[in-house]
Amino acid sequence: MNARFDVLVVGAGPAGIAAAVRASENGRRVGLVDDNPAPGGQIWRKGAPQPEAARSWLTRLDASGAQRLQGWRVFDAPQPGLLLAERSGFGADECAELRFGKLILATGARERFLPFPGWTLPNVMGVGGLDALVRGGLPIAGKRVLVAGTGPLLLAVAAELTERGAHVVGLCEQASLPQLIPLGLQLLKQPGKLLQGARLRFSSRNVPMFTGCWPVEAKGRDKLESVVVQRGTRHWEIACDYLACGFHLVPNLELPMLLGCRIDQGFVTADDLQQTSIANVYCAGEPTGIGGVERAIFEGQIAGLAATGRTEEARRLGRTRPAMQSFARALDRACALNPELRNLPHDGTFVCRCEDVPLAALREHRSWREAKLLSRCGMGPCQGRICGAATTFLFGWTPDSIRPPLLPARMSSLSACGAAGDSLQQPKETR
Amino acid sequence: MPDAAEALTLTLNGEALRVAPGTTVAAALLLAASHARISVTGEPRAPLCGMGICYECRVTINGIPHQKSCQILCQPGMDVRTP
């Protein structure tokens, strides 16, 4: 398949939907490509009652005229103005050349996972991970769930699972109570968020909540049976069917990095109009800073307006940016990881789950690149998307290059799209 | 158990499995208490991220290996295989 768009948006979460809607408003040919079966991203995933904002933006998307490419994975950017994508058609695998005038990156974020003994057991999963599976049809009523890690997702998911009849046996937030107070004060300035928080807290009022507390071991034979948690010097064991554990979010930077966008302190650099350091490439939402749905919609709209030449309108909308940024900064501080979490993995704990590389095999290395070359850490199918964020925290390593394909792609896609421009031989240095 | 009128049937390692429409293959695996893959050192693994990032949930679907089960909806007659 080949398609050409005035504006191509990658990622159909809140930022991408807002960008596609605004960019479509004056007759531009807009494409919205996303790897999930349905639009909404992670936060507006189908299968649960949707907040008003989600219903409203998804309705606007339906009416927008933007062409939606759901289930497509972008795996290469061989030349300016061109992305390659593929999807699984079960017998009809397809590859697409997507050409564009302007590109808006709304690639979102993923959970940060930290390794601890037992974290590879079945039924130990992310907080958003369990939520996604439940929304995808996993019955949770009557199941015992321990929610752990850090960030606002813990409370949101504990509340949702409780409403669905799960028995949430505990919520362990690694941050200390004093660390959370500035975020609480920020919420006081945003009545909408405060109300939402109060509603979630009410839904989960019977859930035992602990701050400064985290899992140190998941136990079970073939699947999870219990979790040992630690708070200060106290350890105790909690029996459960699922452990939902994630340590806040990290941005999906693979495509921005492949395109050569400047990255500063782990986030894509974007100006007041969401323009990145690369001409005709904009970025909106979590890749520019973890700040939640409202900020993502806000940045997506600005990017959609700016990419279609309506800079005055984009700048007018941009006036509310300071409030969004101060919330993002407060969130960042509230979710800062306790250095003690670096002691979670033992020598034999797998840090890289794709290649089963234990912590002991990583200690001798000095960089991410050296660890990849000599231990195979980060060399499996996920290409370091899980262990990369963990080793950044454990060892301070950061990826220094990215090369296509961005994710495992079928040989038929690589060869079918080969004629479009061969970048597969040229790794791109980004720092 | 999904409403009998609405449920669709797929097979997991040859055994019939009934799920509600809109169920992802990853959720169906968990529903059937099945792992998704066996790791390089022989551990059973099941979905972790739920969003197509971690590749722990990959299975063979209709003969095509390495399919990310969390991003694929169950279809009637789908043939899902795990090692």
Chai-1 contact restraints between the chains, C-beta under 6 A:
chainA,res_idxA,chainB,res_idxB,connection_type,confidence,min_distance_angstrom,max_distance_angstrom,comment,restraint_id
A,D35,B,G52,contact,1.0,0.0,6.0,A-B,restraint_1
A,N36,B,Q71,contact,1.0,0.0,6.0,A-B,restraint_2
A,P37,B,L73,contact,1.0,0.0,6.0,A-B,restraint_3
A,Q42,B,M51,contact,1.0,0.0,6.0,A-B,restraint_4
A,F90,B,N62,contact,1.0,0.0,6.0,A-B,restraint_5
A,R110,B,I53,contact,1.0,0.0,6.0,A-B,restraint_6
A,T120,B,E43,contact,1.0,0.0,6.0,A-B,restraint_7
A,P122,B,H35,contact,1.0,0.0,6.0,A-B,restraint_8
A,P122,B,P44,contact,1.0,0.0,6.0,A-B,restraint_9
A,P122,B,A46,contact,1.0,0.0,6.0,A-B,restraint_10
A,M125,B,P47,contact,1.0,0.0,6.0,A-B,restraint_11
A,M125,B,L48,contact,1.0,0.0,6.0,A-B,restraint_12
A,G126,B,C49,contact,1.0,0.0,6.0,A-B,restraint_13
A,G129,B,L48,contact,1.0,0.0,6.0,A-B,restraint_14
A,G129,B,C49,contact,1.0,0.0,6.0,A-B,restraint_15
A,G129,B,G50,contact,1.0,0.0,6.0,A-B,restraint_16
A,A132,B,G50,contact,1.0,0.0,6.0,A-B,restraint_17
A,A132,B,M51,contact,1.0,0.0,6.0,A-B,restraint_18
A,L133,B,A27,contact,1.0,0.0,6.0,A-B,restraint_19
A,L133,B,G50,contact,1.0,0.0,6.0,A-B,restraint_20
A,G136,B,T24,contact,1.0,0.0,6.0,A-B,restraint_21
A,G136,B,A27,contact,1.0,0.0,6.0,A-B,restraint_22
A,G137,B,A20,contact,1.0,0.0,6.0,A-B,restraint_23
A,G137,B,T23,contact,1.0,0.0,6.0,A-B,restraint_24
A,G137,B,A27,contact,1.0,0.0,6.0,A-B,restraint_25
A,L138,B,A27,contact,1.0,0.0,6.0,A-B,restraint_26
A,L138,B,L30,contact,1.0,0.0,6.0,A-B,restraint_27
A,D356,B,S39,contact,1.0,0.0,6.0,A-B,restraint_28
A,D356,B,V40,contact,1.0,0.0,6.0,A-B,restraint_29
A,D356,B,T41,contact,1.0,0.0,6.0,A-B,restraint_30
A,P381,B,Y55,contact,1.0,0.0,6.0,A-B,restraint_31
A,C382,B,C54,contact,1.0,0.0,6.0,A-B,restraint_32
A,C382,B,Y55,contact,1.0,0.0,6.0,A-B,restraint_33
A,R385,B,I53,contact,1.0,0.0,6.0,A-B,restraint_34
A,I386,B,C54,contact,1.0,0.0,6.0,A-B,restraint_35
